[in-house]
Amino acid sequence: MTEPRPVNPVTAGDDEIREALLEADLPALLPALAHLTGDPALIADRFRPAPPSPAADLLPQGGMSPESQAAARELALRALRQYRDAGSPPPGPLSPEEQRTLVRFVTGDLPDDYLPLLNHELGLTGDAGAPDWHKDELAPDREFSVAVIGAGMSGIAAAHRLDQAGVPYVVLEKSEDVGGTWWANRYPGCRLDTSNFAYSYSFAQKADWQNQFSPRDEIFDYFDEVVDEFAIRPRIRFGTEVVSAHFDEGTAAWELTCESTDGSRSVVRADAVISAVGQLNRPSYPDIPGRSRFRGLAFHTAQWPDGADLAGLRVAVIGTGASAYQVIPAIAPEVGELRVFQRTAPWMMPTPSYHDKLPDGMRWLLRHVPNYHRWFRFMQFWNSLEARRQFMVIDPDWTSERSVSRLNEAVRRALHSHLEGQYADRPDLLAQVVPDYPPYTKRMLRDNGDWARTLKSEHVHLITEGVEEITEKGIVTADGVEHEVDVIIYGTGFLAAHFLEPMKITGRGGVDLHEQWAGDPRAYLGITIPGFPNLFCLYGPNTNLVLNGSIILFSEAGVHYTIGCIQELMRRGAGSMECRQDVFDSYNSRIDEANQSMAWSTPGVNSWYKNASGRVTQNWPLPIIEYWRLTRRPDPADYHFGQDVPDA
């Protein structure tokens, strides 16, 4: 995956190319071919992709008419023939104006201040996010080390950037391999619900994906490959869980107490700590009376037993959130009877190709057309960026309880119509599967029809009566019925608002981080916290995204900012840097106010986006470009800098 990535030369005949073009994603292919050939006809206005519709991420072929699609394929055939006959030469460099023209074919007119972000994600000019400094040049004599907690998506990105900056580091990972949530979650049906092209690093883009929405094994293999390709694995201590971290004010260093899988303990000292433990890493079990009395097999989706055999058994699944929504259709064909206990129905985004592999023609083009995979990734990224956010913003003058604005109502109607079509033959089920809350208030799921087909199966029963109790034999619902089952599967999500738990973190003055938060986690930019010098959080409070961007972009942005903070420590020769309280308070007031304008703050609707008091602790409410701007470089005025580095 390292640059440059040579593609296979085109040797196919015209007929084979023409067949492949029938399965091309044209809006992404055309700018790649325009770069390859310099032909402006490939990016004419008639081929420009339309913005997303209310009920779909992307319109098929960007909303192009059949006539425009045919014309685009003819131009693409001509371009590929020209490229083939010239011997498949690599594309030449683009001037800034040429790249801007290609980008705006996809995005339309937009302010120039978006272009650095877009160029970073496109990656045509190399690794735009690489640090522009190196420790050997900035502070060659200073001893400085970093402890990264977690070898999941964010931890891997942090390790790579630290390596590029020449900063010594160690990664402490409690599991036996990398991947974080993609190592832990192995339940049947587990897969991405965002495009894997967008769910990939800007510095490690990949052309040979087999799917657009990767199953668990494919995305885990991706992280595994990245770790080996960038030589990160030797710096990871597997089977090492951080149980506590204490800031030593005398030395301006952190002491981390770690526990190995054999129970032995050790201490790691580091000048800075990067927490990359994520948000969705601790399973949440419901507080149901009698849960421990059940005599059958019971487990959470995130703790799926190896070799679990459900064939012919009576199975209950509690929950219909993202994990349960994937598990239920996957296990339904093998179980004897399946009872689905639903508290609230999910809204679903129609995605007919959700389980499909990429078509053969598309994969041929990805292998043979330089940078096509970049443009396809860019399309997924852009159309989930700012374009979809408009559907989530509350109109304060809108009075409906079922939607939050005119645009949100358009989404609701489109999704409702989709459900009506699926359940036209089962009006009894339709009444149970239509949510009674506005779209985007809770996490929206992907739908290719499997959910409806599963619920219609004779041996599957959707139960909407509340769960009152668990007995030795099964589950008792509010109507007094005891549902006897052999297995209970908890698809009940994660303790998302419990950031950095169960670690004990003590900062300046011995203050306990979790006591300071008191169930209301906050951080400046989701990264730094007053009273906790040189502690940097990735995927921290209020950095989650809701179908309007790439979480990997946010993690890369957080890493970029953190590397900038370490650079500032080196430049100043300071021992520590700590976020100012007034800066922290002002920022969080702004985030809270902005969250009140978004659909997920709707009163009376519970979700993992909120903490126990109802405050939105997870989501980023502002345009994505704003986080990008804020994380380009730390402002020293936002921080107190501690003592000079002690003499060696």
C-alpha positions, -999 to +999 in steps of 0.1 A: +000+000+000+030+023+001+034+050-026+037+048-055+012+021-063+018+008-098-013-005-116-014-032-142-009-021-177-040-023-200-037-050-226-073-059-230-092-056-262-119-030-268-147-055-261-133-065-227-129-028-218-164-020-229-177-048-207-158-035-177-171+000-183-207-013-179-199-019-142-178+013-136-187+040-112-186+067-138-185+099-116-152+086-101-138+071-133-141+103-154-118+126-134-092+097-132-093+094-169-092+132-174-060+132-154-046+104-174-054+118-208-059+156-203-092+154-221-116+180-206-146+164-224-145+137-197-155+162-171-181+181-189-210+196-169-235+170-182-215+143-164-212+161-131-226+141-101-257+153-084-258+158-046-273+130-024-310+126-024-329+126+010-330+088+012-297+077-004-260+084+001-253+084-036-276+084-066-267+056-090-241+069-114-243+103-098-278+108-112-267+108-148-294+101-174-290+069-195-280+090-224-253+107-205-241+074-191-238+060-226-219+091-238-196+089-208-188+052-214-179+060-251-155+088-240-140+065-213-135+037-239-117+062-261-095+073-232-086+038-222-079+028-258-055+058-261-039+049-228-035+013-238-020+020-272+005+045-257+018+017-235+000+026-203+023+054-191+019+068-156-001+099-152+018+132-152+018+157-124-011+180-120-008+218-115-028+232-086-053+246-110-057+213-129-063+195-096-088+221-085-107+217-117-109+179-113-120+182-076-147+207-085-161+183-110-171+162-080-178+189-055-191+218-076-182+253-066-169+256-031-147+279-011-110+276-016-105+269+021-119+234+015-092+225-010-064+216+015-088+191+032-099+177-001-063+174-015-054+156+018-081+131+013-075+126-024-038+120-019-027+126-055+003+147-044+016+122-018+011+120+019-002+155+027-006+147+064+030+137+071+047+158+098+068+186+084+094+182+111+116+156+127+129+153+162+165+148+150+164+183+136+142+200+162+155+186+195+182+160+188+195+158+223+162+157+241+149+124+256+112+122+249+090+092+246+052+086+240+030+058+252+000+051+229-028+032+245-045+010+220-036-005+186-069+001+169-077+025+141-066+056+159-036+041+177-021+028+144-024+063+128-007+078+159+021+053+157+027+059+120+029+097+125+052+095+155+075+072+135+075+098+107+084+125+132+112+104+147+096+104+182+102+072+202+070+055+212+055+023+225+019+010+218+002-008+247-025-031+235-046-053+258-056-077+231-034-102+213-036-084+179-043-051+163-076-037+150-094-026+182-131-031+177-124-050+145-104-076+165-130-078+193-162-080+172-165-113+154-202-119+155-219-133+124-227-106+098-203-081+113-193-055+086-188-018+080-218+004+075-197+031+059-178+026+026-144+009+033-129+032+007-136+061+030-129+040+061-092+038+052-062+060+059-053+089+036-017+076+038-026+039+030-053+040+003-061+006-012-072-003-047-079-040-043-109-040-020-133-069-026-163-051-012-176-016-008-188-023+027-162-047+040-171-077+062-151-078+095-123-100+082-115-077+053-113-046+073-093-064+101-068-076+074-064-040+062-053-028+096-031-059+099-014-051+066-009-014+075+008-023+107+032-046+090+038-024+060+048+006+081+068-016+106+046-007+136+041-042+149+075-045+167+066-014+187+034-029+201+032-047+234+003-071+230-015-085+260-007-054+280-036-035+295-031-001+311-049-001+344-038+033+356-019+064+346-005+090+369+011+123+361+043+130+381+045+168+384+081+166+396+094+151+363+065+161+340+061+125+330+034+099+331+037+066+349+015+039+335+008+007+354+002-022+330-011-057+336-002-085+313-024-115+304-005-136+330-015-112+357+020-097+362+023-059+365+049-034+351+053+003+349+059+023+317+072+059+319+065+083+291+066+120+285+033+121+268+003+097+266-020+093+236-052+075+245-065+056+215-090+034+233-120+045+213-157+050+222-172+016+214-150-008+233-169-017+265-201-038+260-232-024+277-256-049+293-292-038+302-302-035+338-329-063+337-339-081+369-328-117+370-302-115+342-278-137+362-304-164+367-307-176+331-294-212+328-288-211+291-260-196+270-259-158+272-234-133+257-230-099+241-225-095+204-190-080+211-181-111+231-192-138+207-180-172+219-156-190+195-174-220+179-208-210+191-233-234+175-269-221+173-282-247+149-318-256+158-318-237+191-344-212+204-326-179+204-335-145+217-318-113+206-324-082+228-319-051+208-322-039+172-293-015+170-264-018+146-248-050+158-281-068+164-293-056+130-264-074+114-265-105+136-302-113+133-303-119+095-270-138+097-281-164+123-318-167+113-312-195+087-296-218+112-316-213+144-347-232+153-367-202+165-356-166+168-373-140+190-362-104+185-369-080+214-372-045+201-373-013+222-372+012+194-372+005+156-342+018+136-344+040+106-326+024+076-308+038+047-317+019+015-284+003+003-293-025-022-256-035-027-247-036+010-237-072+010-225-074-026-189-078-037-177-051-061-185-061-097-158-078-117-157-049-141-153-023-114-124-043-098-107-046-132-108-009-136-095-003-101-065-026-109-058-009-143-067+028-141-042+049-122-058+067-092-093+054-099-094+040-064-085+075-051-114+092-069-138+065-059-127+069-023-130+107-027-166+103-040-176+083-009-159+109+013-173+140-003-209+128-005-209+119+031-192+151+042-212+184+042-239+174+018-257+151+042-254+174+072-282+197+059-307+169+066-298+168+103-301+205+112-331+215+133-354+242+120-366+260+152-398+270+135-407+234+124-435+220+146-437+183+137-427+157+163-418+132+136-391+154+119-369+184+127-371+204+094-385+204+059-354+185+046-355+161+075-392+155+067-383+147+031-359+121+045-385+107+068-411+104+040-386+087+016-376+062+043-412+056+053-421+049+017-392+025+014-406+006+045-441+006+031-429-011-001-410-038+018-439-046+042-469-041+018-478-078+024-473-075+062-491-044+076-488-059+111-450-058+109-451-024+092-467-008+122-438-022+144-409-013+122-416+024+115-398+046+140-417+072+158-387+097+161-370+119+135-343+105+112-308+110+124-319+112+161-304+078+165-279+058+144-292+050+110-286+015+096-280+001+061-308-018+045-306-042+015-339-060+022-324-087+045-340-073+076-376-074+062-370-109+047-358-121+081-387-106+101-412-122+077-398-157+082-422-180+100-397-189+128-388-153+135-409-132+159-406-095+165-416-086+200-421-050+210-435-056+245-409-043+270-386-068+288-396-070+325-375-099+338-351-127+329-358-161+344-340-194+345-358-204+313-361-172+293-375-137+291-407-123+306-423-093+288-446-066+301-477-085+290-467-114+314-456-138+287-426-159+294-406-166+263-386-198+268-353-198+250-320-217+249-297-187+241-299-149+249-278-126+228-274-090+240-272-066+210-274-037+235-245-016+224-216-001+243-208+022+272-200+049+248-200+078+272-176+061+296-144+074+280-111+060+290-127+035+315-118+014+333-084+030+335-077+052+366-062+085+353-048+110+378-035+143+367-020+174+383-027+175+420-038+139+420-071+148+405-090+117+392-102+123+356-134+103+360-143+121+392-136+154+375-158+144+346-185+130+369-203+112+340-200+142+317-169+137+297-155+168+278-122+176+261-109+205+241-112+194+205-119+160+220-081+159+226-069+178+257-082+183+292-073+209+319-054+194+348-040+166+326-008+178+309+006+159+280-025+137+278-040+135+243-072+117+235-082+104+200-118+097+192-125+116+224-157+134+236-178+150+208-157+136+179-182+110+166-197+115+132-233+106+120-232+095+084-216+128+075-179+121+071-151+097+078-142+089+114-107+080+101-104+116+089-113+128+124-087+104+139-061+116+115-069+152+123-066+145+160-033+128+155-021+157+134-030+181+162-013+159+188+019+156+168+018+194+165+015+196+203+046+174+207+064+196+182+055+227+203+069+210+234+101+202+215+104+237+201+099+254+234+119+230+254+090+228+278+083+199+301+045+200+297+015+217+281-020+219+296-052+232+281-064+265+297-097+262+316-112+293+299-104+279+264-118+245+274-150+261+288-156+284+258-151+255+233-174+232+251-201+259+254-199+263+216-202+225+211-231+222+234-249+250+217-243+236+183-254+201+193-288+216+204-293+225+167-289+189+155-315+161+152-297+139+177-304+163+205-342+158+202-357+156+237-372+123+248-352+101+224-325+080+241-294+070+222-257+062+228-250+097+216-261+111+250-249+105+286-271+097+315-282+133+320-291+137+283-262+158+272-248+148+238-212+137+247-204+118+215-212+138+183-195+166+164-222+191+155-204+216+133-193+213+096-165+189+092-143+216+077-144+233+111-127+204+129-102+203+101-093+240+105-091+237+143-067+208+142-042+221+117-019+235+143-022+240+181-024+276+192+002+280+220-021+307+235-046+279+243-022+262+267-001+267+298+034+254+294+051+238+324+087+237+336+117+235+313+131+201+306+152+190+336+189+188+330+200+153+321 
